[in-house]
Each structure stands twice: as structure tokens, then as C-alpha cells.
Amino acid sequence: MVALIDKDLSEPYSIFTYRYFIYNWPQHTHMAMHNGKCCGVVVCKLEQHRDYFRGYIAMLAVDSDLRGKGIGTCLVGKAIRSMRAEGCEEVVLETECSNTGALRLYENLGFFRDKRLLRYYLNGGDAFRLK
């Protein structure tokens, strides 16, 4: 899982970041397996935000050889369902403005671009916040 995320996402996550999400919200981490290997993963959290529960998709990665087969859509759907089952009313995430594949996937699932975040990533790239 860590190798897949490290390979596909531009942000370098420390082991402490993984532990933060997986230990606190294990029920909102979902993996897809292919031939005994992790080929996709979504990592999320659910927290109180103002007077409602807000879900957050922190990481989504799918093996580049298996993209376009619905794995990302399936994983995000599972994540949303698991968060809704615990009272989630809104789901948010950030993705690089240049990541057209991720933007297309999320927008096809009903997310919309809420805000542009300038120089959001360590590489200096901008992000869109999606809801």
C-alpha cells in the first residue's frame, strides 16, 4: 500500500501520516487486490466539522497498469459508503490541478471544484479542493 501511494502521489508521506489515518480510521481505508498484490487504495477520515460530520479523502492511488478499469471509482464509492454509514454529510479532498485523471474521476462521481489552493503541494503545484 505504501509503495503504491509513494509511487503515484507527488506528496512524500511519512510513516506517521499513514499511522494517523489508518490507526484512527481503519474502517475508512479500503484496498483493491489483484493477483495477491495491492493494486489500489483509498485512505480517508471522518471528523466533526462545525455542526456536522465531514469525510476527507486523504489519498487515492491505483496501479498505473490497471487504471481505467473502475478500481478508483469502486474504492471511492466504498469510502463514501463507509463514511455515510457513520453519519457523514459531506466529503472533501484536494488533488493537483494538473492531475486530469483524478479530476475526471471525482467529477464523474459528482464532486465539484470548490476552491483553487495556490502552491498547496511541496512541489509548488496548485490544488483544487473538491466537494
C-alpha positions as CSV (number, residue, x, y, z in Angstrom):
1,M,0.0,0.0,0.0
2,V,2.7,2.5,1.0
3,A,4.8,1.6,-2.1
4,L,1.8,2.2,-4.4
5,I,1.0,5.6,-2.8
6,D,4.6,6.7,-2.8
7,K,4.9,5.8,-6.5
8,D,1.7,7.5,-7.6
9,L,1.3,10.6,-5.5
10,S,3.6,13.6,-5.6
11,E,3.5,14.3,-1.9
12,P,6.0,12.4,0.2
13,Y,4.1,11.0,3.2
14,S,5.9,9.9,6.3
15,I,5.0,6.7,8.2
16,F,3.4,8.9,10.8
17,T,0.9,10.2,8.3
18,Y,-0.1,6.7,7.4
19,R,-0.4,5.7,11.0
20,Y,-2.5,8.8,11.8
21,F,-5.1,7.8,9.2
22,I,-5.0,4.0,9.4
23,Y,-4.9,3.8,13.2
24,N,-7.6,6.4,13.8
25,W,-10.0,5.4,11.0
26,P,-9.2,1.9,9.8
27,Q,-12.7,1.4,8.7
28,H,-12.2,4.1,6.1
29,T,-9.2,2.6,4.4
30,H,-10.0,0.3,1.5
31,M,-7.7,-1.7,-0.7
32,A,-8.2,-3.4,-4.0
33,M,-6.2,-6.6,-4.6
34,H,-5.1,-8.2,-7.9
35,N,-3.1,-11.4,-8.1
36,G,-2.3,-11.1,-4.4
37,K,-0.9,-7.6,-4.6
38,C,-2.4,-4.2,-3.6
39,C,-3.4,-2.5,-6.8
40,G,-5.5,0.3,-5.4
41,V,-6.0,2.1,-2.1
42,V,-8.1,4.9,-0.7
43,V,-7.4,6.4,2.8
44,C,-9.9,8.6,4.5
45,K,-11.0,10.1,7.8
46,L,-14.3,11.2,9.3
47,E,-14.4,14.1,11.8
48,Q,-16.8,16.6,13.3
49,H,-16.8,19.8,11.3
50,R,-18.8,22.6,12.8
51,D,-22.2,21.0,13.4
52,Y,-21.9,18.0,11.1
53,F,-19.6,15.2,10.1
54,R,-17.2,15.7,7.2
55,G,-15.4,13.0,5.4
56,Y,-12.0,13.6,3.9
57,I,-10.3,11.6,1.2
58,A,-6.6,11.9,2.0
59,M,-5.1,9.5,-0.6
60,L,-6.2,7.6,-3.6
61,A,-3.8,5.5,-5.7
62,V,-4.4,2.9,-8.4
63,D,-1.6,0.9,-10.1
64,S,-0.9,2.7,-13.4
65,D,-1.3,-0.6,-15.3
66,L,-4.8,-1.1,-14.0
67,R,-6.2,2.4,-14.4
68,G,-9.4,2.9,-16.4
69,K,-10.9,-0.4,-15.1
70,G,-13.2,1.2,-12.4
71,I,-10.9,0.4,-9.5
72,G,-10.7,4.0,-8.4
73,T,-14.4,4.5,-8.8
74,C,-15.1,1.4,-6.7
75,L,-12.7,2.4,-4.0
76,V,-14.1,6.0,-3.7
77,G,-17.6,4.6,-3.7
78,K,-16.7,2.2,-0.8
79,A,-15.1,5.0,1.1
80,I,-18.1,7.3,0.7
81,R,-20.5,4.5,1.8
82,S,-18.4,3.7,4.9
83,M,-18.3,7.3,5.9
84,R,-22.0,7.8,5.2
85,A,-22.8,4.8,7.4
86,E,-21.2,6.8,10.3
87,G,-23.2,10.0,9.6
88,C,-21.0,11.8,7.1
89,E,-22.8,14.6,5.4
90,E,-20.1,16.0,3.2
91,V,-16.9,14.6,1.6
92,V,-13.9,16.8,0.6
93,L,-10.5,16.2,-0.9
94,E,-7.7,18.0,-2.6
95,T,-6.0,17.0,-5.9
96,E,-3.3,18.6,-8.0
97,C,-4.8,20.9,-10.7
98,S,-2.6,19.1,-13.2
99,N,-4.0,15.6,-12.3
100,T,-6.6,15.4,-15.0
101,G,-7.3,11.7,-14.5
102,A,-8.2,12.2,-10.8
103,L,-10.2,15.3,-11.6
104,R,-12.2,13.4,-14.2
105,L,-12.8,10.5,-11.8
106,Y,-14.0,12.7,-9.0
107,E,-16.2,14.9,-11.2
108,N,-17.8,11.8,-12.7
109,L,-18.7,10.8,-9.2
110,G,-20.4,14.2,-8.6
111,F,-17.6,16.2,-6.9
112,F,-17.1,19.8,-8.0
113,R,-14.2,22.2,-7.8
114,D,-14.8,24.4,-4.7
115,K,-11.6,26.3,-4.5
116,R,-8.1,26.6,-6.0
117,L,-5.3,26.4,-3.4
118,L,-2.2,28.1,-4.7
119,R,1.2,26.3,-4.1
120,Y,-0.6,23.8,-1.9
121,Y,1.8,20.9,-2.5
122,L,5.5,20.7,-1.6
123,N,6.4,20.6,-5.3
124,G,4.9,24.1,-5.6
125,G,1.8,22.8,-7.5
126,D,-1.7,24.2,-7.1
127,A,-4.6,22.0,-5.9
128,F,-8.3,22.1,-6.3
129,R,-10.4,21.4,-3.2
130,L,-13.3,19.3,-4.3
131,K,-16.6,18.7,-2.5
